[in-house]
Amino acid sequence: MSKALANLIDNIHLEKIEINIFRGVTLDSARGHVYAGQVLAQAINAAQRTVASPFILHSLHAYFLRPGDADVPIVYEVDRIRDGRSFTTRRVVAIQHGRAIFNVSLSYQQAEQGLDHQGAMPNVPGPDGLLSDKVYYQEVLGDSVNSRLEWPIEYRQVEPVDPLKPQKAANKNYVWFKAGGHIADDLTQHQEILAYASDNHLLVTALRHHGLTNWTKGMQVASLDHAIWFHREFRVDDWLLYELNSPSGSGGRGLARGHIFNLDGQLVASTVQEGLIRFDKDR
């Protein structure tokens, strides 16, 4: 297991400070902000520790309310909304400086049999032979803060866009990703890390149509909400394909959707995110 992945797993596992109250800190404070995927993963950890087996997380719907302070711990308060026979519901609020910066509703279900169907996995090149984002961005960005960040997840884009000199492209992307090492046979941990990874590449897909990236001068991009549905069990330490597209951009916001497939072609999760997209050419 890479050091970066080990640090991520330690970061996601929160400190319990009281019944239903947990505390975490920011990983990679060099970003200058709190990464949305980190808050998602930590919130899953907080909620799961109040849910009894055999309930399994099947969906979450989150809102990012305020920018997080990377230098201050984050307190997570869990509301045990409902404990049912088939479904259990939790709500988690993340707090800094006495104010909510994030909230999420999570739904858990006991495993059961039912109808089974899915959309087809796209036919794209596999991960072998594709350049990792870490290497690609180091080559393009040089010795910048972004190029020095730890990479607990390896991403490989099928058709990367030059972050500094983007050209207009289709409003879709395909990204292979996996964790940087073996992870224990704990579905919750795999879900936490997938949630962490799912925030990357999602919203910026909306910029491809306009020949822009989040490195473009004057560009402001921030997550507003994020939803994940977990369809089937998976391993995030095996290659997963993230199929991304952006069906709409308007009103200073962009919408992006994702489908995540394993190497066997099974659809294991789906995501949707809307985010703030502002472009001031004079900035």
KEKOL-257909 format. One record per residue (C-alpha): residue number from 0; residue in one letter; x, y, z. Coordinates in nm, 3 decimals. Example, Ala and Ser with C-alpha at 12.3 -4.5 7.8 and 13.67 -1.06 7.14 Angstrom:
% KEKOL-257909
0 / A / 1.230 / -0.450 / 0.780
1 / S / 1.367 / -0.106 / 0.714
END
This chain:
% KEKOL-257909
0 / M / 0.000 / 0.000 / 0.000
1 / S / 0.132 / 0.345 / -0.090
2 / K / 0.201 / 0.594 / 0.186
3 / A / -0.055 / 0.831 / 0.032
4 / L / -0.329 / 0.565 / 0.046
5 / A / -0.239 / 0.470 / 0.404
6 / N / -0.261 / 0.839 / 0.500
7 / L / -0.601 / 0.867 / 0.330
8 / I / -0.741 / 0.564 / 0.514
9 / D / -0.617 / 0.705 / 0.846
10 / N / -0.766 / 1.043 / 0.758
11 / I / -1.109 / 0.900 / 0.673
12 / H / -1.133 / 0.707 / 1.002
13 / L / -1.262 / 0.978 / 1.234
14 / E / -1.198 / 1.033 / 1.602
15 / K / -1.507 / 0.965 / 1.813
16 / I / -1.549 / 1.243 / 2.067
17 / E / -1.905 / 1.173 / 2.190
18 / I / -2.210 / 0.964 / 2.099
19 / N / -2.298 / 1.058 / 1.738
20 / I / -2.014 / 1.317 / 1.724
21 / F / -1.687 / 1.264 / 1.537
22 / R / -1.389 / 1.479 / 1.441
23 / G / -1.156 / 1.480 / 1.143
24 / V / -0.883 / 1.692 / 0.987
25 / T / -0.797 / 1.793 / 0.634
26 / L / -0.565 / 1.584 / 0.422
27 / D / -0.343 / 1.768 / 0.173
28 / S / -0.384 / 2.111 / 0.332
29 / A / -0.145 / 2.234 / 0.060
30 / R / -0.452 / 2.251 / -0.167
31 / G / -0.551 / 2.564 / 0.026
32 / H / -0.906 / 2.433 / 0.060
33 / V / -1.094 / 2.128 / 0.183
34 / Y / -1.139 / 1.873 / -0.096
35 / A / -1.506 / 1.781 / -0.131
36 / G / -1.432 / 1.411 / -0.175
37 / Q / -1.259 / 1.404 / 0.163
38 / V / -1.568 / 1.545 / 0.339
39 / L / -1.789 / 1.290 / 0.161
40 / A / -1.567 / 1.001 / 0.269
41 / Q / -1.540 / 1.121 / 0.629
42 / A / -1.917 / 1.170 / 0.651
43 / I / -1.971 / 0.811 / 0.534
44 / N / -1.733 / 0.695 / 0.806
45 / A / -1.923 / 0.891 / 1.072
46 / A / -2.264 / 0.761 / 0.961
47 / Q / -2.154 / 0.400 / 0.920
48 / R / -2.030 / 0.387 / 1.278
49 / T / -2.388 / 0.442 / 1.395
50 / V / -2.541 / 0.178 / 1.165
51 / A / -2.565 / -0.186 / 1.268
52 / S / -2.479 / -0.478 / 1.038
53 / P / -2.611 / -0.608 / 0.798
54 / F / -2.725 / -0.271 / 0.660
55 / I / -2.524 / -0.154 / 0.355
56 / L / -2.500 / 0.200 / 0.219
57 / H / -2.685 / 0.223 / -0.113
58 / S / -2.719 / 0.600 / -0.171
59 / L / -2.621 / 0.943 / -0.046
60 / H / -2.723 / 1.298 / -0.133
61 / A / -2.493 / 1.578 / -0.016
62 / Y / -2.478 / 1.958 / -0.024
63 / F / -2.165 / 2.168 / 0.015
64 / L / -2.282 / 2.477 / 0.201
65 / R / -1.965 / 2.677 / 0.273
66 / P / -1.596 / 2.654 / 0.184
67 / G / -1.407 / 2.449 / 0.440
68 / D / -1.109 / 2.577 / 0.641
69 / A / -0.817 / 2.342 / 0.575
70 / D / -0.641 / 2.449 / 0.897
71 / V / -0.929 / 2.370 / 1.136
72 / P / -1.070 / 2.028 / 1.240
73 / I / -1.412 / 1.932 / 1.107
74 / V / -1.679 / 1.811 / 1.351
75 / Y / -1.936 / 1.562 / 1.218
76 / E / -2.273 / 1.528 / 1.392
77 / V / -2.483 / 1.223 / 1.306
78 / D / -2.862 / 1.230 / 1.329
79 / R / -3.009 / 0.879 / 1.356
80 / I / -3.324 / 0.966 / 1.164
81 / R / -3.466 / 0.617 / 1.121
82 / D / -3.382 / 0.255 / 1.198
83 / G / -3.618 / 0.039 / 0.996
84 / R / -3.645 / -0.331 / 0.916
85 / S / -3.535 / -0.297 / 0.552
86 / F / -3.390 / 0.055 / 0.535
87 / T / -3.201 / 0.277 / 0.777
88 / T / -3.144 / 0.651 / 0.730
89 / R / -2.881 / 0.886 / 0.866
90 / R / -2.811 / 1.258 / 0.830
91 / V / -2.463 / 1.401 / 0.888
92 / V / -2.374 / 1.768 / 0.930
93 / A / -2.011 / 1.884 / 0.908
94 / I / -1.931 / 2.189 / 1.122
95 / Q / -1.646 / 2.440 / 1.141
96 / H / -1.635 / 2.767 / 1.336
97 / G / -1.982 / 2.687 / 1.472
98 / R / -2.144 / 2.678 / 1.127
99 / A / -2.249 / 2.396 / 0.897
100 / I / -2.024 / 2.363 / 0.591
101 / F / -2.180 / 2.042 / 0.456
102 / N / -2.471 / 1.804 / 0.508
103 / V / -2.560 / 1.467 / 0.366
104 / S / -2.846 / 1.218 / 0.386
105 / L / -2.748 / 0.852 / 0.361
106 / S / -2.972 / 0.548 / 0.311
107 / Y / -2.879 / 0.190 / 0.407
108 / Q / -3.051 / -0.132 / 0.304
109 / Q / -3.030 / -0.495 / 0.406
110 / A / -2.911 / -0.707 / 0.113
111 / E / -3.192 / -0.870 / -0.083
112 / Q / -3.255 / -1.032 / -0.420
113 / G / -3.440 / -0.853 / -0.699
114 / L / -3.456 / -0.772 / -1.071
115 / D / -3.113 / -0.715 / -1.226
116 / H / -3.028 / -0.506 / -1.534
117 / Q / -2.785 / -0.229 / -1.631
118 / G / -2.655 / -0.017 / -1.916
119 / A / -2.360 / -0.140 / -2.120
120 / M / -2.003 / -0.052 / -2.032
121 / P / -1.852 / 0.180 / -2.296
122 / N / -1.597 / 0.031 / -2.533
123 / V / -1.283 / 0.237 / -2.463
124 / P / -0.912 / 0.156 / -2.431
125 / G / -0.815 / -0.015 / -2.107
126 / P / -0.585 / 0.138 / -1.844
127 / D / -0.270 / -0.036 / -1.966
128 / G / -0.063 / 0.203 / -2.172
129 / L / -0.246 / 0.517 / -2.060
130 / L / -0.049 / 0.788 / -1.880
131 / S / -0.137 / 0.849 / -1.516
132 / D / -0.268 / 1.192 / -1.420
133 / K / 0.014 / 1.234 / -1.169
134 / V / 0.281 / 1.198 / -1.437
135 / Y / 0.084 / 1.397 / -1.694
136 / Y / 0.020 / 1.694 / -1.465
137 / Q / 0.377 / 1.693 / -1.337
138 / E / 0.497 / 1.721 / -1.697
139 / V / 0.253 / 2.002 / -1.782
140 / L / 0.239 / 2.198 / -1.455
141 / G / 0.599 / 2.151 / -1.342
142 / D / 0.689 / 2.213 / -0.979
143 / S / 0.359 / 2.360 / -0.864
144 / V / 0.154 / 2.294 / -0.553
145 / N / -0.084 / 2.077 / -0.752
146 / S / 0.196 / 1.859 / -0.888
147 / R / 0.336 / 1.799 / -0.537
148 / L / 0.011 / 1.672 / -0.383
149 / E / -0.006 / 1.313 / -0.265
150 / W / -0.196 / 1.078 / -0.497
151 / P / -0.373 / 0.801 / -0.301
152 / I / -0.579 / 0.727 / -0.615
153 / E / -0.428 / 0.663 / -0.956
154 / Y / -0.628 / 0.815 / -1.242
155 / R / -0.568 / 0.749 / -1.611
156 / Q / -0.772 / 0.951 / -1.862
157 / V / -0.849 / 0.806 / -2.202
158 / E / -0.843 / 1.154 / -2.364
159 / P / -0.684 / 1.408 / -2.128
160 / V / -0.712 / 1.781 / -2.196
161 / D / -0.407 / 2.005 / -2.158
162 / P / -0.491 / 2.197 / -1.837
163 / L / -0.303 / 2.509 / -1.950
164 / K / -0.386 / 2.507 / -2.322
165 / P / -0.723 / 2.334 / -2.352
166 / Q / -0.902 / 2.286 / -2.680
167 / K / -1.277 / 2.243 / -2.716
168 / A / -1.374 / 1.879 / -2.681
169 / A / -1.681 / 1.662 / -2.638
170 / N / -1.858 / 1.715 / -2.307
171 / K / -1.767 / 1.364 / -2.192
172 / N / -1.464 / 1.186 / -2.054
173 / Y / -1.352 / 0.836 / -1.960
174 / V / -1.120 / 0.787 / -1.664
175 / W / -0.977 / 0.467 / -1.520
176 / F / -0.897 / 0.480 / -1.149
177 / K / -0.799 / 0.260 / -0.857
178 / A / -0.657 / 0.295 / -0.508
179 / G / -0.280 / 0.289 / -0.468
180 / G / -0.258 / -0.048 / -0.296
181 / H / -0.449 / -0.339 / -0.147
182 / I / -0.744 / -0.257 / 0.079
183 / A / -0.901 / -0.487 / 0.337
184 / D / -1.220 / -0.681 / 0.257
185 / D / -1.442 / -0.411 / 0.406
186 / L / -1.714 / -0.284 / 0.172
187 / T / -1.762 / 0.036 / 0.373
188 / Q / -1.395 / 0.124 / 0.332
189 / H / -1.417 / 0.066 / -0.042
190 / Q / -1.727 / 0.289 / -0.056
191 / E / -1.551 / 0.564 / 0.141
192 / I / -1.256 / 0.564 / -0.095
193 / L / -1.477 / 0.552 / -0.405
194 / A / -1.666 / 0.854 / -0.269
195 / Y / -1.333 / 1.032 / -0.220
196 / A / -1.227 / 0.947 / -0.577
197 / S / -1.563 / 1.026 / -0.738
198 / D / -1.536 / 1.403 / -0.688
199 / N / -1.231 / 1.423 / -0.913
200 / H / -1.292 / 1.476 / -1.287
201 / L / -1.670 / 1.494 / -1.246
202 / L / -1.753 / 1.864 / -1.256
203 / V / -1.463 / 1.967 / -1.481
204 / T / -1.617 / 1.750 / -1.752
205 / A / -1.863 / 2.039 / -1.797
206 / L / -1.573 / 2.265 / -1.900
207 / R / -1.448 / 2.048 / -2.187
208 / H / -1.721 / 2.168 / -2.426
209 / H / -1.602 / 2.528 / -2.377
210 / G / -1.228 / 2.467 / -2.410
211 / L / -1.170 / 2.553 / -2.043
212 / T / -1.023 / 2.378 / -1.739
213 / N / -1.014 / 2.457 / -1.369
214 / W / -0.661 / 2.595 / -1.426
215 / T / -0.790 / 2.854 / -1.675
216 / K / -0.732 / 3.208 / -1.548
217 / G / -1.054 / 3.357 / -1.417
218 / M / -1.219 / 3.017 / -1.373
219 / Q / -1.403 / 2.943 / -1.048
220 / V / -1.523 / 2.585 / -1.001
221 / A / -1.674 / 2.446 / -0.680
222 / S / -1.900 / 2.154 / -0.587
223 / L / -2.253 / 2.248 / -0.480
224 / D / -2.408 / 1.905 / -0.437
225 / H / -2.312 / 1.543 / -0.496
226 / A / -2.509 / 1.220 / -0.511
227 / I / -2.391 / 0.858 / -0.527
228 / W / -2.585 / 0.537 / -0.576
229 / F / -2.405 / 0.210 / -0.501
230 / H / -2.555 / -0.068 / -0.717
231 / R / -2.327 / -0.369 / -0.664
232 / E / -2.033 / -0.470 / -0.450
233 / F / -1.691 / -0.378 / -0.588
234 / R / -1.324 / -0.334 / -0.503
235 / V / -1.170 / 0.009 / -0.541
236 / D / -0.820 / -0.145 / -0.542
237 / D / -0.903 / -0.296 / -0.883
238 / W / -0.937 / -0.081 / -1.194
239 / L / -1.271 / 0.095 / -1.231
240 / L / -1.389 / 0.291 / -1.536
241 / Y / -1.553 / 0.628 / -1.472
242 / E / -1.779 / 0.724 / -1.764
243 / L / -1.849 / 1.099 / -1.736
244 / N / -2.071 / 1.341 / -1.924
245 / S / -2.218 / 1.687 / -1.876
246 / P / -2.571 / 1.725 / -2.014
247 / S / -2.617 / 2.090 / -1.912
248 / G / -2.447 / 2.413 / -1.815
249 / S / -2.645 / 2.729 / -1.735
250 / G / -2.698 / 2.999 / -1.474
251 / G / -2.340 / 2.984 / -1.348
252 / R / -2.376 / 2.611 / -1.278
253 / G / -2.276 / 2.290 / -1.452
254 / L / -2.428 / 1.945 / -1.421
255 / A / -2.225 / 1.627 / -1.458
256 / R / -2.314 / 1.258 / -1.439
257 / G / -2.098 / 0.952 / -1.396
258 / H / -2.125 / 0.576 / -1.423
259 / I / -1.860 / 0.352 / -1.267
260 / F / -1.790 / 0.004 / -1.406
261 / N / -1.558 / -0.274 / -1.291
262 / L / -1.337 / -0.475 / -1.525
263 / D / -1.612 / -0.735 / -1.566
264 / G / -1.840 / -0.468 / -1.712
265 / Q / -2.067 / -0.448 / -1.408
266 / L / -2.214 / -0.108 / -1.325
267 / V / -2.116 / -0.069 / -0.958
268 / A / -2.206 / 0.296 / -0.887
269 / S / -2.357 / 0.610 / -1.040
270 / T / -2.291 / 0.974 / -0.953
271 / V / -2.443 / 1.314 / -1.023
272 / Q / -2.297 / 1.650 / -0.929
273 / E / -2.392 / 2.012 / -0.986
274 / G / -2.133 / 2.276 / -0.926
275 / L / -2.058 / 2.643 / -0.948
276 / I / -1.890 / 2.742 / -1.275
277 / R / -1.800 / 3.108 / -1.308
278 / F / -1.567 / 3.254 / -1.566
279 / D / -1.440 / 3.610 / -1.540
280 / K / -1.207 / 3.683 / -1.832
281 / D / -1.071 / 3.989 / -1.653
282 / R / -0.956 / 3.805 / -1.340
END
